[in-house]
Each structure stands twice: as C-alpha cells, then as structure tokens.
Amino acid sequence: MSDSETRVVEPLAKFHVPVISKFRVVIPDGEKELFNLTKGTYVELIIRTIDTATLRPLKRVHTLVKLTGRGMFTITKPMREELGVKIGDILEILLISRYSLEDIVKEEYQQLLRFVDNGFEVVDEAKEQEIIPRRRLQ
C-alpha cells in the first residue's frame, strides 16, 4: 500500500476527561447518548496519559470497564500506578467498542434464555453429559 492508500484507523470516539475523586472518570454526555452507554454497559477503552507541554501520549493502557448509572468507571490501583495518574489529571480516552452483557456471553445467554419461559428443560443422559463439562467452573 502506498502512503496515499494508507488506511487511517479511528476509534468510535476520543475525548478528554479529568480524573475526579476516588479516581473516577465520567464519560461525557454526548458520547453516552450517541453510543447508548448506560448502566452496566461494558466499554473497551485505551486510556492515555498526556504530556501537557507537547499534547502527546505518554503512557497507554487497554482495558474493559463496566459503567455505572452515571456513565462512570474507576481507574483501578494497578492501572493508576502503571499510568502514574493523580486526581485532577486529564486523560485521553479512546472508545474502541461497547458491549452489553449479552454481547459478551451471547452463546451462553442464548442457551440460557430457554429457561426464562419454561423454567426448565427435560434432558436425557447424553444431554446431561454434554451440559456438565460446559458449565463446570475452571
């Protein structure tokens, strides 16, 4: 591919937000509305710290977080330590994707939906042997 054909890859959104008390970050209202980011939505993000003199990224982490009702998430202690984040710092957030719980566990979710209407299903020994290894915790 030549330079003129180079494909530019963009995130869904990019925004800048301050780190507030208890190392929380609030996604701006416009992004919440546009991408339907509601309580319980999981968002895949790249979080960048920024050099305020050059406005260039210093450090980056890639993460998946679950949003609260206000479109908020917390920067975990390991993440803060890796990024060197303090309350009041401005972070650059790249919104990569959004997921509902159903998206994350789609196949399992679809299999379990049958219990919502019926509450149970009759199984034979072969089906039982198929279910047990699939559901057992690692």
C-alpha positions as CSV (number, residue, x, y, z in Angstrom):
1,M,0.0,0.0,0.0
2,S,1.3,3.4,-0.9
3,D,1.3,6.3,1.6
4,S,-1.8,7.8,-0.2
5,E,-3.6,4.4,0.3
6,T,-2.7,4.1,3.9
7,R,-5.9,3.4,5.9
8,V,-6.4,5.5,8.9
9,V,-7.9,3.6,11.8
10,E,-10.1,5.6,14.1
11,P,-11.8,4.7,17.5
12,L,-15.5,5.2,17.9
13,A,-14.8,8.3,19.9
14,K,-11.9,10.2,21.5
15,F,-12.4,12.6,24.4
16,H,-10.5,14.2,27.3
17,V,-11.7,14.0,30.8
18,P,-10.4,14.8,34.3
19,V,-9.8,12.2,36.9
20,I,-12.2,13.1,39.8
21,S,-12.4,11.9,43.4
22,K,-11.8,8.3,44.2
23,F,-10.0,8.0,40.7
24,R,-13.3,8.0,38.9
25,V,-13.8,9.1,35.2
26,V,-17.1,10.2,33.8
27,I,-17.8,9.7,30.1
28,P,-19.2,12.9,28.5
29,D,-22.9,13.1,28.0
30,G,-22.7,13.3,24.2
31,E,-20.8,10.1,24.0
32,K,-23.1,8.4,26.4
33,E,-26.1,9.4,24.3
34,L,-24.6,8.7,20.9
35,F,-23.3,5.2,21.8
36,N,-26.1,4.3,24.2
37,L,-23.7,3.9,27.1
38,T,-26.0,3.1,30.0
39,K,-25.5,1.5,33.4
40,G,-24.0,-2.0,33.1
41,T,-22.6,-1.4,29.6
42,Y,-19.0,-2.6,29.2
43,V,-16.7,-0.4,27.2
44,E,-13.4,-1.3,25.7
45,L,-11.0,1.7,26.0
46,I,-7.5,2.8,25.5
47,I,-6.6,5.2,28.3
48,R,-3.7,7.6,27.6
49,T,-1.8,10.0,29.9
50,I,-0.9,13.2,28.0
51,D,2.3,15.3,28.1
52,T,0.7,18.7,28.7
53,A,3.6,20.6,27.0
54,T,3.5,18.6,23.7
55,L,0.0,17.1,24.0
56,R,1.4,13.8,23.0
57,P,0.6,10.5,24.7
58,L,3.0,9.4,27.4
59,K,1.6,6.0,28.5
60,R,-1.3,3.9,27.4
61,V,-3.4,1.0,28.8
62,H,-6.1,-1.1,27.1
63,T,-9.0,-2.2,29.3
64,L,-12.6,-3.2,29.5
65,V,-14.7,-1.5,32.2
66,K,-18.3,-1.6,33.3
67,L,-20.1,1.7,33.5
68,T,-22.2,2.9,36.5
69,G,-25.5,4.6,36.0
70,R,-23.8,8.0,35.5
71,G,-21.5,6.6,32.8
72,M,-18.7,6.5,35.3
73,F,-15.9,4.0,35.9
74,T,-12.9,3.8,38.3
75,I,-9.3,3.8,37.4
76,T,-8.0,0.7,39.3
77,K,-5.0,1.0,41.6
78,P,-2.8,-1.2,39.3
79,M,-3.8,1.0,36.3
80,R,-3.2,4.2,38.2
81,E,0.3,3.0,39.2
82,E,1.1,2.0,35.6
83,L,-0.1,5.3,34.2
84,G,1.1,7.5,37.1
85,V,-2.4,9.0,37.4
86,K,-3.4,11.5,40.1
87,I,-6.7,13.1,40.8
88,G,-7.1,16.2,38.6
89,D,-5.1,14.8,35.7
90,I,-6.7,15.0,32.3
91,L,-6.8,11.6,30.5
92,E,-7.3,11.0,26.8
93,I,-9.9,8.2,26.3
94,L,-10.3,6.3,23.1
95,L,-13.6,4.4,23.0
96,I,-12.9,1.3,21.0
97,S,-16.1,-0.7,21.4
98,R,-19.2,-1.1,23.6
99,Y,-20.7,-4.4,24.8
100,S,-23.7,-5.4,26.7
101,L,-23.5,-8.5,29.0
102,E,-25.5,-10.3,26.3
103,D,-22.8,-9.4,23.7
104,I,-20.1,-10.8,25.9
105,V,-21.8,-14.0,26.7
106,K,-24.0,-14.3,23.6
107,E,-23.9,-18.0,23.1
108,E,-24.3,-18.8,26.8
109,Y,-27.0,-16.2,27.1
110,Q,-29.0,-17.6,24.1
111,Q,-28.7,-21.1,25.6
112,L,-30.0,-20.0,29.0
113,L,-32.9,-17.9,27.6
114,R,-34.9,-21.0,27.2
115,F,-35.3,-21.2,31.0
116,V,-37.0,-17.7,31.1
117,D,-40.2,-19.0,29.6
118,N,-40.2,-22.6,30.7
119,G,-38.1,-22.6,33.8
120,F,-36.6,-26.0,32.9
121,E,-35.9,-28.4,30.1
122,V,-36.1,-32.2,30.2
123,V,-32.8,-33.8,29.3
124,D,-31.6,-37.3,28.7
125,E,-28.3,-38.8,29.9
126,A,-26.4,-37.8,26.7
127,K,-27.6,-34.2,27.0
128,E,-26.7,-34.2,30.7
129,Q,-23.1,-35.3,29.9
130,E,-22.9,-32.5,27.3
131,I,-24.1,-29.8,29.8
132,I,-21.9,-30.7,32.8
133,P,-18.4,-30.1,31.3
134,R,-19.6,-26.9,29.6
135,R,-20.9,-25.3,32.8
136,R,-18.3,-26.5,35.3
137,L,-16.1,-23.8,36.7
138,Q,-12.4,-24.0,35.8
